[in-house]
Amino acid sequence: MKKVMIFVMVMALALAATCSFAAGPAVKRGDYFITVLTGPSSGIYFPIGGAFSTFVGSLGYKTSATATGATAENINALLTGQGEMAIAMADSVIQAVESFGAYEGQPPAKELRAMMGLWPNFCQIVTTADSGIKTFADLKGKRVGVGAPNSGVELNARMMFEAHGMSYADCKVDYLSYGEAIDQMKNGLCDVAFVTSGLGNATILELGTTKKIAFVPVEGEPLRALLEKYPFYIEAVIPAATYSTGRDTTTAAVMNIMLVDEKLPADVVYDLLENIYSPAGLEVIQGSHATAKANIRLETGPRGIEGTSVPFHDGAAKFYKEKGLLK
């Protein structure tokens, strides 16, 4: 009888431990404040991040959305406790975790945790049809906006130059955000702007109201070299119809992911994912932008993260394993 009682007590403790990790009403949502770090108002991080905040708030969490300079600022803000959720490009996160590239010489950011894959960011090297620029080699001697220093856009620009056997020294480089660079293009003060974002970028579309847009392709051997050295890139195509360019453009893309504060309890992260991927959650988030509607869904949750050096948050790992999406 005593052995039976001990067995029952052990099972009860195991059940209690399991229940303490469960999602749903067991989570005291009002006890948690979740700041969602987004991006500049000119990009798509801002509306999509805002939709995440809106939906998280509807669940009963205290929440806010903060406009930022995007990836690099979001990583730093998350590491310094200025937010709980942050949108960032996977390549920059991997560099922060492994301490290379823009993060060389800094302590590895081992505390970063991934929550979900979001959508691919396309490397859109923007110029105008009247610039005469058709290939990457044509950037030599031109005025090029490569992004704010150490921003996700600028990190991509560095890798693009490297893959093409070129460097910033070959051009007249300005460390402008893509919004600033495109404004300069309108005034004839800049020839090319690096824009790493989802398709249908508002600033590029706005440029198209006054100029005929063209894109510099990333293709052939430079693209193969890029994919081989930096496996977080994927080959992608900017469809002609997106910006009325008249032809498709081959380029590279990198996934955006949602990072979370490692200190968020596992049951909170599980609860967030369970509800974000519900019909109600997807309706709010997918309704924020066409890119979200096309890409954010349960099946692609681990995309861009699985197999990289960026660990899933324990709550996210449990969620995806239960859904059969993660080994």
Secondary structure, 3 states (H helix, E strand, C coil): CHHHHHHHHHHHHHHHHHHHCCCCCCCCHHHCEEEEECCCCCCCHHHHHHHHHHHHHHCCCEEEEECCCCHHHHHHHHHCCCCCEEEEEHHHHHHHHHCCHHHCCCCCCCCCEEEEEEEEEEEEEEEEHHHCCCCHHHHCCCEEECCCCCCHHHHHHHHHHHHCCCCHHHCEEECCCHHHHHHHHHCCCCCEEEEEECCCCHHHHHHCCCCCEEEECCCHHHHHHHHHHCCCEEEEEECHHHHCCCCCEEEEEEEEEEEECCCCCHHHHHHHHHHHCCHHHHHHHHCCCHHHHHHCCHHHCCCCCCCCCCCECHHHHHHHHHCCCCC
